[in-house]
Amino acid sequence: MTSPADPATASSQLTPAVRGALTRYRVIAYIVGVMLLLLLFVAMPLKYLADNPAVMNVVGPLHGFLYVVYLLATFDLFRRVRWTLPRLVLMAVAGTIPFLSFYAERRTTHELLGR
Protein backbone atom coordinates (compact mmCIF):
# COMPACT_ATOMS: atom_id res chain seq x y z
CA MET A 1 0.00 0.00 0.00
CA THR A 2 1.36 3.38 -0.90
CA SER A 3 0.37 6.62 0.66
CA PRO A 4 -2.69 8.21 -0.92
CA ALA A 5 -2.54 11.48 -2.80
CA ASP A 6 -4.70 13.26 -0.25
CA PRO A 7 -3.23 12.93 3.28
CA ALA A 8 -6.50 14.12 4.82
CA THR A 9 -8.23 10.92 3.71
CA ALA A 10 -5.28 8.59 4.34
CA SER A 11 -6.38 7.40 7.78
CA SER A 12 -9.92 6.70 6.61
CA GLN A 13 -8.60 4.39 3.87
CA LEU A 14 -6.81 2.07 6.31
CA THR A 15 -8.47 -1.16 7.27
CA PRO A 16 -8.99 -1.86 10.98
CA ALA A 17 -6.37 -4.62 10.74
CA VAL A 18 -3.75 -2.21 9.38
CA ARG A 19 -4.69 0.42 11.99
CA GLY A 20 -4.26 -2.16 14.76
CA ALA A 21 -0.92 -3.34 13.37
CA LEU A 22 0.26 0.26 13.09
CA THR A 23 -0.72 1.02 16.67
CA ARG A 24 1.10 -2.06 17.95
CA TYR A 25 4.16 -1.13 15.88
CA ARG A 26 4.15 2.45 17.14
CA VAL A 27 3.94 1.43 20.80
CA ILE A 28 6.68 -1.19 20.61
CA ALA A 29 8.93 1.07 18.49
CA TYR A 30 8.91 3.67 21.26
CA ILE A 31 9.43 1.09 23.98
CA VAL A 32 12.36 -0.53 22.16
CA GLY A 33 13.86 2.89 21.42
CA VAL A 34 13.72 3.92 25.08
CA MET A 35 15.08 0.55 26.24
CA LEU A 36 17.99 0.80 23.79
CA LEU A 37 18.83 4.27 25.08
CA LEU A 38 18.69 3.01 28.66
CA LEU A 39 20.92 0.11 27.71
CA LEU A 40 23.52 2.26 25.96
CA PHE A 41 23.55 5.35 28.12
CA VAL A 42 22.75 4.00 31.60
CA ALA A 43 23.30 0.25 31.89
CA MET A 44 26.52 -0.09 29.90
CA PRO A 45 28.30 2.86 31.54
CA LEU A 46 27.32 1.53 34.96
CA LYS A 47 28.63 -1.89 34.08
CA TYR A 48 31.93 -0.83 32.53
CA LEU A 49 32.74 2.44 34.29
CA ALA A 50 31.26 1.84 37.75
CA ASP A 51 31.75 -1.93 37.78
CA ASN A 52 28.07 -2.42 38.61
CA PRO A 53 26.41 -4.95 36.26
CA ALA A 54 23.05 -5.05 38.09
CA VAL A 55 21.22 -2.68 35.74
CA MET A 56 22.75 -4.34 32.68
CA ASN A 57 21.58 -7.74 33.92
CA VAL A 58 17.98 -6.48 33.88
CA VAL A 59 17.89 -4.04 30.96
CA GLY A 60 19.92 -6.20 28.55
CA PRO A 61 17.66 -9.27 28.49
CA LEU A 62 14.54 -7.10 28.68
CA HIS A 63 15.63 -5.13 25.61
CA GLY A 64 16.41 -8.40 23.81
CA PHE A 65 12.94 -9.77 24.53
CA LEU A 66 11.25 -6.51 23.55
CA TYR A 67 13.28 -6.36 20.33
CA VAL A 68 11.84 -9.75 19.35
CA VAL A 69 8.35 -8.33 20.02
CA TYR A 70 9.33 -5.32 17.88
CA LEU A 71 10.36 -7.66 15.05
CA LEU A 72 7.02 -9.47 15.26
CA ALA A 73 5.08 -6.19 15.21
CA THR A 74 7.19 -4.95 12.30
CA PHE A 75 6.58 -8.14 10.36
CA ASP A 76 2.85 -7.98 11.08
CA LEU A 77 2.64 -4.42 9.73
CA PHE A 78 4.83 -5.32 6.74
CA ARG A 79 2.58 -8.28 5.91
CA ARG A 80 -0.64 -6.28 6.17
CA VAL A 81 0.59 -3.28 4.18
CA ARG A 82 2.51 -5.43 1.66
CA TRP A 83 5.70 -3.41 1.62
CA THR A 84 8.90 -4.58 -0.06
CA LEU A 85 11.45 -6.83 1.64
CA PRO A 86 14.11 -4.07 1.80
CA ARG A 87 11.61 -1.92 3.70
CA LEU A 88 11.10 -4.74 6.22
CA VAL A 89 14.86 -5.07 6.70
CA LEU A 90 15.29 -1.32 7.25
CA MET A 91 12.46 -1.23 9.76
CA ALA A 92 13.92 -4.25 11.59
CA VAL A 93 17.38 -2.66 11.76
CA ALA A 94 15.84 0.55 13.12
CA GLY A 95 15.38 -1.19 16.47
CA THR A 96 19.13 -1.69 16.85
CA ILE A 97 20.41 1.83 16.21
CA PRO A 98 19.86 4.52 18.87
CA PHE A 99 17.12 7.03 17.99
CA LEU A 100 16.39 5.34 14.64
CA SER A 101 13.30 3.51 15.89
CA PHE A 102 11.74 6.88 16.73
CA TYR A 103 12.46 8.17 13.22
CA ALA A 104 11.20 4.98 11.55
CA GLU A 105 8.01 5.04 13.60
CA ARG A 106 7.36 8.69 12.76
CA ARG A 107 8.01 8.17 9.06
CA THR A 108 5.84 5.04 8.90
CA THR A 109 2.99 6.76 10.71
CA HIS A 110 3.24 9.79 8.45
CA GLU A 111 3.20 7.58 5.38
CA LEU A 112 0.19 5.54 6.48
CA LEU A 113 -1.87 8.19 8.24
CA GLY A 114 -0.77 11.26 6.33
CA ARG A 115 0.16 13.24 9.44
C-alpha positions as CSV (number, residue, x, y, z in Angstrom):
1,M,0.0,0.0,0.0
2,T,1.4,3.4,-0.9
3,S,0.4,6.6,0.7
4,P,-2.7,8.2,-0.9
5,A,-2.5,11.5,-2.8
6,D,-4.7,13.3,-0.3
7,P,-3.2,12.9,3.3
8,A,-6.5,14.1,4.8
9,T,-8.2,10.9,3.7
10,A,-5.3,8.6,4.3
11,S,-6.4,7.4,7.8
12,S,-9.9,6.7,6.6
13,Q,-8.6,4.4,3.9
14,L,-6.8,2.1,6.3
15,T,-8.5,-1.2,7.3
16,P,-9.0,-1.9,11.0
17,A,-6.4,-4.6,10.7
18,V,-3.7,-2.2,9.4
19,R,-4.7,0.4,12.0
20,G,-4.3,-2.2,14.8
21,A,-0.9,-3.3,13.4
22,L,0.3,0.3,13.1
23,T,-0.7,1.0,16.7
24,R,1.1,-2.1,18.0
25,Y,4.2,-1.1,15.9
26,R,4.2,2.5,17.1
27,V,3.9,1.4,20.8
28,I,6.7,-1.2,20.6
29,A,8.9,1.1,18.5
30,Y,8.9,3.7,21.3
31,I,9.4,1.1,24.0
32,V,12.4,-0.5,22.2
33,G,13.9,2.9,21.4
34,V,13.7,3.9,25.1
35,M,15.1,0.5,26.2
36,L,18.0,0.8,23.8
37,L,18.8,4.3,25.1
38,L,18.7,3.0,28.7
39,L,20.9,0.1,27.7
40,L,23.5,2.3,26.0
41,F,23.5,5.4,28.1
42,V,22.8,4.0,31.6
43,A,23.3,0.2,31.9
44,M,26.5,-0.1,29.9
45,P,28.3,2.9,31.5
46,L,27.3,1.5,35.0
47,K,28.6,-1.9,34.1
48,Y,31.9,-0.8,32.5
49,L,32.7,2.4,34.3
50,A,31.3,1.8,37.7
51,D,31.8,-1.9,37.8
52,N,28.1,-2.4,38.6
53,P,26.4,-5.0,36.3
54,A,23.1,-5.0,38.1
55,V,21.2,-2.7,35.7
56,M,22.7,-4.3,32.7
57,N,21.6,-7.7,33.9
58,V,18.0,-6.5,33.9
59,V,17.9,-4.0,31.0
60,G,19.9,-6.2,28.5
61,P,17.7,-9.3,28.5
62,L,14.5,-7.1,28.7
63,H,15.6,-5.1,25.6
64,G,16.4,-8.4,23.8
65,F,12.9,-9.8,24.5
66,L,11.3,-6.5,23.5
67,Y,13.3,-6.4,20.3
68,V,11.8,-9.7,19.4
69,V,8.3,-8.3,20.0
70,Y,9.3,-5.3,17.9
71,L,10.4,-7.7,15.1
72,L,7.0,-9.5,15.3
73,A,5.1,-6.2,15.2
74,T,7.2,-5.0,12.3
75,F,6.6,-8.1,10.4
76,D,2.9,-8.0,11.1
77,L,2.6,-4.4,9.7
78,F,4.8,-5.3,6.7
79,R,2.6,-8.3,5.9
80,R,-0.6,-6.3,6.2
81,V,0.6,-3.3,4.2
82,R,2.5,-5.4,1.7
83,W,5.7,-3.4,1.6
84,T,8.9,-4.6,-0.1
85,L,11.4,-6.8,1.6
86,P,14.1,-4.1,1.8
87,R,11.6,-1.9,3.7
88,L,11.1,-4.7,6.2
89,V,14.9,-5.1,6.7
90,L,15.3,-1.3,7.2
91,M,12.5,-1.2,9.8
92,A,13.9,-4.2,11.6
93,V,17.4,-2.7,11.8
94,A,15.8,0.5,13.1
95,G,15.4,-1.2,16.5
96,T,19.1,-1.7,16.9
97,I,20.4,1.8,16.2
98,P,19.9,4.5,18.9
99,F,17.1,7.0,18.0
100,L,16.4,5.3,14.6
101,S,13.3,3.5,15.9
102,F,11.7,6.9,16.7
103,Y,12.5,8.2,13.2
104,A,11.2,5.0,11.6
105,E,8.0,5.0,13.6
106,R,7.4,8.7,12.8
107,R,8.0,8.2,9.1
108,T,5.8,5.0,8.9
109,T,3.0,6.8,10.7
110,H,3.2,9.8,8.4
111,E,3.2,7.6,5.4
112,L,0.2,5.5,6.5
113,L,-1.9,8.2,8.2
114,G,-0.8,11.3,6.3
115,R,0.2,13.2,9.4
